[in-house]
Amino acid sequence: MSVGVLCAVRGTAESIIVQAVEGTNGRLSVTRRCADLTELLAAAEAGLGRIAVVSVDLDLLDRESVDVLHRSGVTVVGVGDPSRPWLADRLRAYGVDVLADAPHDEAGAGDLVQGALAALDSPHAPGSRPAAVPDDGGPGPASVAPRDVDGAVVAVWGPTGAPGRTTVAVNLAAELAASSGTTLLVDADTYGGSVAQVVGLLDEAPGLAAAARAAAQGTLDLHQLARLAPVLAPDLRVLSGVSRADRWPELPASSLDVVWSVARGLARWTVVDCGFCLESDEVLTFDTRAPQRNGATISALEAADVVVVVGAADPVGIQRLVRGLGELTDLGLGSTRVVVVNRVRASVAGPRPGEAVAGALARYAGVTDAHLVPDDRPALDAALLEARTLREAVPGSPARRALAGVAARVHATVRAPVGVREVVAH
């Protein structure tokens, strides 16, 4: 049976490629010659082809559109101009499966077709893998520069009810920066991001959204990410999130996957403050191009080397934490976890709150090593008022000591990354 080919190539190369495709003795057949990206994506989603041949300069082509093609089970062949190698680098960053020069004769078109067939027959073809693999041995879609050892990604997640995810994320990042080297704190909460406010940064231009845009265009590298993430304290950078909840479409998962990868080269630790919701927006799944509001959180959890799961130490919070742990397991997220119970206090958990919380988690969730953070309201209020971390504002706080223990546990859980390249933004 013939394999359908979608052709969205500009210039004279299109007719040469079409002739080469039709000359494969029926193995390939051009099913649609697309005038623009919209027609190409529609044809792919309709199942009209399994190979898409795309010009590097096709209007609006970016990483998100290539990701849509992959999710439709389409192998993407990028056709570039050899006189403009930087465009080829951008296509590679988009995640195309095959990168070829625009053919000028039948021989060049034949090589392009053979490359497409090889990629289609590969076990790594779309539908059997989550990301594209370039065919020329060059750097992968998310690679920007050689690195010695990748840093680690730590996702801080917790169920609904504001159990203190941001407080834990900010102070965990501060402790890791002080004890383990360069740390990047990222606000990826698409519902109520507040890291910038907590640490006293202006948030008119969210750094994460700018990084996601650069990643979508294939231009994000270590130096650009460093410029977008200002230094808050020695060895601590902050990548602010969207300040308004209605800006969540600016953080597509396909772009954030690249951001996490580049961040591994910028910092030894990347601490991501995630949103609470894990729903995959089932109502929208019929439209594969519809943005997914929770895609940012799921992307961070999938990329994380360890997930810090935060819950509140009250009856409602513990119930939500137990259910949240089960939800993570059901979705296959956060296999390596550190459980933190926040705001532990006798007024809501009884005269021995630590024992009560530990007993409930052991009984209902099988968690026997949770970290308990006392409800040190005066210290937390002082730190929030001064827009500083607990380590800076109230270093002797019991809450700060507990969170330092969480940082030590994370450090021990994930082998301490070393040798990450230092990048200075100019």
C-alpha positions as CSV (number, residue, x, y, z in Angstrom):
1,M,0.0,0.0,0.0
2,S,1.3,3.4,-0.9
3,V,2.4,5.8,1.8
4,G,1.0,9.3,1.5
5,V,3.3,12.3,1.3
6,L,2.3,15.8,2.1
7,C,4.4,18.4,0.3
8,A,4.7,22.0,1.5
9,V,7.8,23.1,-0.4
10,R,8.4,26.4,-1.9
11,G,10.0,27.2,-5.3
12,T,11.1,25.0,-8.1
13,A,12.2,22.2,-5.7
14,E,8.6,21.2,-5.2
15,S,8.1,19.8,-8.7
16,I,11.4,17.9,-8.6
17,I,10.5,16.4,-5.2
18,V,7.0,15.4,-6.4
19,Q,8.4,13.7,-9.5
20,A,10.9,11.8,-7.3
21,V,8.1,10.7,-4.9
22,E,6.0,9.5,-7.8
23,G,9.0,7.5,-9.1
24,T,9.2,5.2,-6.1
25,N,7.2,2.4,-7.9
26,G,4.1,3.0,-5.8
27,R,5.7,3.0,-2.4
28,L,5.2,6.7,-2.0
29,S,2.5,8.9,-3.4
30,V,1.9,12.7,-3.0
31,T,-1.6,13.0,-1.5
32,R,-1.6,16.8,-0.9
33,R,0.4,19.7,-2.2
34,C,-0.1,22.2,0.6
35,A,0.0,26.0,0.1
36,D,0.6,26.9,3.7
37,L,1.2,25.6,7.2
38,T,-2.6,25.5,8.0
39,E,-3.4,23.3,5.1
40,L,-0.4,21.0,6.0
41,L,-1.5,20.6,9.6
42,A,-5.1,20.0,8.6
43,A,-4.0,17.3,6.1
44,A,-1.8,15.6,8.7
45,E,-4.5,15.6,11.3
46,A,-6.9,14.1,8.7
47,G,-4.5,11.2,8.2
48,L,-3.8,12.0,4.6
49,G,-0.1,11.3,4.8
50,R,2.7,9.8,6.9
51,I,5.5,11.9,5.5
52,A,5.6,15.7,5.3
53,V,8.2,17.5,3.2
54,V,8.5,21.0,4.5
55,S,10.5,24.1,3.4
56,V,12.6,25.7,6.1
57,D,11.1,29.1,5.3
58,L,7.4,28.0,5.4
59,D,5.5,30.8,7.1
60,L,4.7,30.2,10.8
61,L,6.6,27.0,10.9
62,D,7.9,26.4,14.5
63,R,8.5,23.7,17.0
64,E,4.9,23.5,18.0
65,S,3.7,22.8,14.5
66,V,6.4,20.1,14.1
67,D,5.2,18.6,17.3
68,V,1.6,18.6,16.0
69,L,2.8,16.7,12.9
70,H,4.6,14.2,15.1
71,R,1.5,13.7,17.2
72,S,-0.4,13.0,14.0
73,G,2.1,10.2,13.2
74,V,3.9,12.1,10.5
75,T,7.6,11.9,9.7
76,V,8.9,15.4,9.0
77,V,11.5,16.0,6.3
78,G,12.9,19.5,6.4
79,V,14.2,21.0,3.1
80,G,16.7,23.8,3.6
81,D,18.9,26.1,1.5
82,P,22.5,25.1,1.7
83,S,23.6,28.7,1.3
84,R,21.9,29.6,4.6
85,P,23.1,27.0,7.2
86,W,21.6,28.9,10.1
87,L,18.1,28.0,8.8
88,A,19.1,24.4,8.8
89,D,20.1,24.7,12.4
90,R,16.8,26.2,13.2
91,L,14.9,23.3,11.5
92,R,17.0,20.8,13.4
93,A,16.0,22.7,16.6
94,Y,12.4,22.4,15.6
95,G,12.8,18.6,15.8
96,V,12.5,17.5,12.2
97,D,13.3,13.8,11.5
98,V,15.3,14.3,8.3
99,L,17.2,17.4,7.2
100,A,18.1,17.7,3.5
101,D,19.3,20.4,1.0
102,A,16.7,21.6,-1.4
103,P,17.3,19.5,-4.6
104,H,18.2,21.0,-7.9
105,D,18.0,17.8,-9.9
106,E,16.6,14.2,-9.9
107,A,19.7,12.8,-8.0
108,G,19.2,15.3,-5.1
109,A,15.5,14.6,-5.0
110,G,16.2,10.8,-5.0
111,D,18.5,11.2,-2.0
112,L,15.9,13.2,-0.2
113,V,13.2,10.5,-0.8
114,Q,15.6,7.7,0.3
115,G,16.2,9.6,3.5
116,A,12.5,10.0,4.1
117,L,11.9,6.3,3.6
118,A,14.8,5.4,6.0
119,A,13.3,7.6,8.6
120,L,9.8,6.2,8.1
121,D,11.2,2.6,8.5
122,S,13.1,3.6,11.6
123,P,11.9,2.3,15.0
124,H,12.1,5.9,16.2
125,A,9.5,7.1,13.7
126,P,6.7,9.3,15.1
127,G,4.2,7.3,17.0
128,S,6.8,5.2,18.7
129,R,8.9,7.9,20.4
130,P,8.3,11.2,22.1
131,A,10.8,13.3,20.3
132,A,12.4,13.7,16.9
133,V,15.9,12.4,16.2
134,P,18.0,14.1,13.5
135,D,19.4,11.9,10.8
136,D,22.8,13.5,10.3
137,G,24.4,12.9,13.7
138,G,24.1,16.6,14.5
139,P,22.9,17.9,17.8
140,G,19.4,17.0,18.8
141,P,16.4,19.3,18.8
142,A,17.1,20.6,22.3
143,S,21.0,20.7,22.1
144,V,22.6,24.1,22.0
145,A,26.2,23.5,23.0
146,P,28.3,20.6,24.3
147,R,28.0,20.1,28.0
148,D,30.1,18.1,30.5
149,V,27.3,16.8,32.7
150,D,23.7,17.8,32.7
151,G,22.1,19.4,35.7
152,A,19.1,18.0,37.4
153,V,15.4,19.2,37.2
154,V,13.4,19.2,40.4
155,A,9.6,19.8,40.1
156,V,7.7,21.1,43.1
157,W,4.1,20.0,42.8
158,G,1.1,19.7,45.1
159,P,-2.6,19.2,44.9
160,T,-5.1,22.1,44.9
161,G,-5.6,24.1,48.1
162,A,-2.4,26.2,48.1
163,P,-0.4,23.9,50.3
164,G,2.7,26.1,50.0
165,R,4.2,25.0,46.7
166,T,5.8,28.4,46.0
167,T,7.2,28.8,49.5
168,V,8.8,25.3,49.3
169,A,10.1,25.9,45.7
170,V,11.7,29.3,46.5
171,N,13.4,28.2,49.7
172,L,14.4,24.8,48.3
173,A,16.1,26.7,45.4
174,A,17.8,29.0,47.9
175,E,19.1,26.1,49.9
176,L,20.4,24.2,46.9
177,A,22.1,27.3,45.6
178,A,23.9,27.8,48.9
179,S,24.9,24.2,49.3
180,S,25.2,22.7,45.8
181,G,26.0,25.4,43.3
182,T,24.2,27.2,40.5
183,T,20.4,26.9,40.7
184,L,17.6,28.2,38.4
185,L,14.2,28.8,40.0
186,V,11.4,28.6,37.4
187,D,7.8,29.7,37.8
188,A,5.7,27.3,35.6
189,D,2.4,27.7,37.5
190,T,-0.2,28.6,34.8
191,Y,-3.0,29.3,37.4
192,G,-1.4,31.6,40.0
193,G,2.3,32.1,39.4
194,S,3.8,34.3,42.1
195,V,7.5,33.5,42.4
196,A,8.4,37.0,41.1
197,Q,6.3,38.7,43.8
198,V,7.7,36.4,46.5
199,V,11.3,37.2,45.7
200,G,10.7,40.9,44.9
201,L,11.2,40.9,41.1
202,L,9.3,42.9,38.5
203,D,7.2,40.6,36.4
204,E,6.1,42.7,33.5
205,A,8.1,40.6,31.1
206,P,7.9,37.0,32.2
207,G,11.2,35.2,31.5
208,L,9.7,31.8,31.0
209,A,7.3,33.0,28.3
210,A,10.2,34.6,26.4
211,A,12.2,31.5,26.8
212,A,9.3,29.4,25.4
213,R,9.0,31.7,22.4
214,A,12.7,31.4,21.7
215,A,12.5,27.6,22.0
216,A,9.5,27.5,19.6
217,Q,11.6,29.4,17.0
218,G,14.6,27.2,17.6
219,T,16.8,30.1,18.9
220,L,17.0,29.4,22.6
221,D,20.6,28.8,23.8
222,L,22.5,29.0,27.1
223,H,23.3,32.7,26.8
224,Q,19.8,33.7,25.9
225,L,18.4,31.7,28.8
226,A,20.9,33.3,31.2
227,R,19.9,36.8,30.0
228,L,16.2,36.0,30.7
229,A,16.9,34.7,34.2
230,P,18.3,37.5,36.4
231,V,20.5,36.7,39.3
232,L,18.7,36.9,42.6
233,A,21.5,35.8,44.9
234,P,24.9,34.1,44.5
235,D,24.4,31.0,42.4
236,L,20.6,31.6,42.2
237,R,18.8,32.7,39.1
238,V,15.0,33.2,38.6
239,L,13.0,32.7,35.5
240,S,9.7,34.4,36.2
241,G,6.3,33.1,35.1
242,V,3.2,34.6,33.6
243,S,1.7,37.1,36.0
244,R,-1.8,36.8,34.6
245,A,-3.6,33.5,34.4
246,D,-5.0,34.2,30.9
247,R,-1.5,34.2,29.5
248,W,-1.1,30.4,29.9
249,P,-1.2,29.7,26.1
250,E,2.3,31.3,26.0
251,L,3.7,28.3,27.7
252,P,3.2,25.3,25.4
253,A,4.6,22.0,26.5
254,S,6.6,21.4,23.3
255,S,8.6,24.6,23.9
256,L,9.0,24.0,27.6
257,D,10.6,20.6,26.9
258,V,13.4,22.5,25.2
259,V,13.6,25.0,28.1
260,W,14.2,22.2,30.6
261,S,16.9,20.7,28.4
262,V,18.7,24.0,28.0
263,A,18.3,24.8,31.7
264,R,20.2,21.6,32.5
265,G,23.2,23.1,30.8
266,L,22.8,26.5,32.6
267,A,22.4,25.3,36.2
268,R,23.3,22.4,38.3
269,W,19.7,22.4,39.7
270,T,16.5,23.6,38.0
271,V,13.7,24.0,40.5
272,V,10.3,24.3,38.9
273,D,7.2,25.6,40.7
274,C,4.3,23.8,39.1
275,G,0.6,24.3,38.9
276,F,-1.7,22.0,40.8
277,C,-3.8,20.5,38.0
278,L,-2.8,17.3,36.1
279,E,-5.9,17.0,33.9
280,S,-5.0,16.4,30.2
281,D,-8.0,18.5,29.0
282,E,-9.9,15.6,27.6
283,V,-12.6,17.9,26.2
284,L,-10.1,19.3,23.8
285,T,-8.3,16.1,22.7
286,F,-10.3,15.9,19.5
287,D,-8.4,19.0,18.4
288,T,-4.7,18.2,18.6
289,R,-3.7,21.8,18.0
290,A,-5.7,23.1,21.0
291,P,-3.4,24.5,23.7
292,Q,-3.3,22.5,26.9
293,R,-3.3,24.6,30.0
294,N,-1.8,21.9,32.2
295,G,0.8,21.1,29.6
296,A,3.4,23.2,31.4
297,T,3.0,21.2,34.6
298,I,3.0,17.8,32.9
299,S,6.0,18.8,30.9
300,A,7.9,19.7,34.1
301,L,6.9,16.5,35.9
302,E,7.9,14.4,32.9
303,A,11.3,16.1,32.7
304,A,12.0,16.0,36.5
305,D,14.6,13.8,38.0
306,V,12.8,14.1,41.3
307,V,9.4,15.5,42.2
308,V,8.9,17.2,45.5
309,V,5.2,16.6,46.4
310,V,3.8,19.2,48.8
311,G,0.7,18.8,51.0
312,A,-0.9,20.7,53.8
313,A,-1.0,19.3,57.4
314,D,-4.7,19.5,58.0
315,P,-7.4,16.8,57.4
316,V,-8.4,18.2,54.0
317,G,-4.8,18.7,52.9
318,I,-3.7,15.2,53.9
319,Q,-6.7,13.7,52.0
320,R,-5.8,15.7,48.9
321,L,-2.1,14.8,49.3
322,V,-3.0,11.1,49.5
323,R,-5.2,11.3,46.4
324,G,-2.5,13.4,44.6
325,L,0.1,10.8,45.2
326,G,-2.2,8.2,43.7
327,E,-2.9,10.4,40.7
328,L,0.8,10.9,40.0
329,T,1.2,7.1,40.1
330,D,-1.7,6.5,37.8
331,L,-0.3,9.0,35.3
332,G,3.2,7.5,35.5
333,L,4.7,10.8,36.8
334,G,7.2,11.5,39.5
335,S,8.5,8.0,40.1
336,T,11.2,9.5,42.3
337,R,9.6,11.6,44.9
338,V,10.2,13.5,48.1
339,V,7.1,14.1,50.1
340,V,6.8,17.4,52.1
341,V,4.0,18.2,54.5
342,N,3.7,21.9,55.1
343,R,2.2,24.0,57.9
344,V,2.4,21.3,60.6
345,R,0.7,22.6,63.7
346,A,-1.1,21.3,66.8
347,S,-4.2,23.5,66.4
348,V,-5.4,21.4,63.4
349,A,-3.6,18.1,63.8
350,G,-3.8,17.5,67.6
351,P,-1.3,17.7,70.4
352,R,1.3,15.6,68.5
353,P,0.9,16.9,65.0
354,G,4.0,15.3,63.6
355,E,3.0,11.8,64.8
356,A,-0.6,12.3,63.5
357,V,0.5,13.4,60.0
358,A,3.2,10.7,59.8
359,G,0.7,8.0,60.8
360,A,-1.9,9.1,58.3
361,L,0.5,9.1,55.4
362,A,1.9,5.7,56.4
363,R,-1.5,4.2,56.7
364,Y,-3.2,5.7,53.6
365,A,-0.3,6.4,51.2
366,G,2.5,4.1,52.3
367,V,4.8,7.1,52.9
368,T,7.0,6.7,55.9
369,D,9.7,9.3,55.2
370,A,7.8,12.5,54.7
371,H,9.5,15.8,55.6
372,L,7.4,17.8,58.0
373,V,7.7,21.6,57.9
374,P,6.4,23.4,61.0
375,D,4.0,26.3,60.6
376,D,6.4,29.1,61.5
377,R,4.1,31.9,60.6
378,P,6.1,34.8,62.0
379,A,9.3,33.8,60.1
380,L,7.4,33.2,56.9
381,D,5.5,36.5,57.1
382,A,8.8,38.3,57.8
383,A,10.4,36.8,54.7
384,L,7.4,37.6,52.5
385,L,7.2,41.1,53.8
386,E,10.9,41.7,52.9
387,A,10.7,39.6,49.7
388,R,13.6,37.4,50.8
389,T,14.1,33.8,51.4
390,L,14.0,32.3,54.9
391,R,17.7,31.7,54.6
392,E,18.3,35.4,54.3
393,A,15.5,36.8,56.5
394,V,15.2,34.3,59.4
395,P,18.1,31.8,59.1
396,G,17.3,30.2,62.5
397,S,13.6,29.6,61.7
398,P,12.4,26.0,62.3
399,A,10.7,26.1,58.9
400,R,14.0,27.1,57.3
401,R,15.8,24.2,59.0
402,A,13.2,21.8,57.8
403,L,13.4,23.0,54.2
404,A,17.2,22.7,54.4
405,G,16.6,19.1,55.3
406,V,14.4,18.8,52.2
407,A,17.3,20.2,50.0
408,A,19.7,17.7,51.5
409,R,17.3,14.9,50.8
410,V,16.9,16.1,47.2
411,H,20.6,16.3,46.8
412,A,21.0,12.8,48.1
413,T,18.2,11.4,46.0
414,V,19.6,12.8,42.8
415,R,23.3,12.3,42.3
416,A,24.9,15.7,42.7
417,P,25.5,17.0,39.2
418,V,28.9,18.5,38.5
419,G,30.7,20.1,35.7
420,V,27.8,22.1,34.3
421,R,29.0,24.9,32.1
422,E,29.0,28.4,33.7
423,V,27.3,31.0,31.4
424,V,27.6,34.7,32.0
425,A,24.9,36.9,30.4
426,H,26.3,40.1,28.8
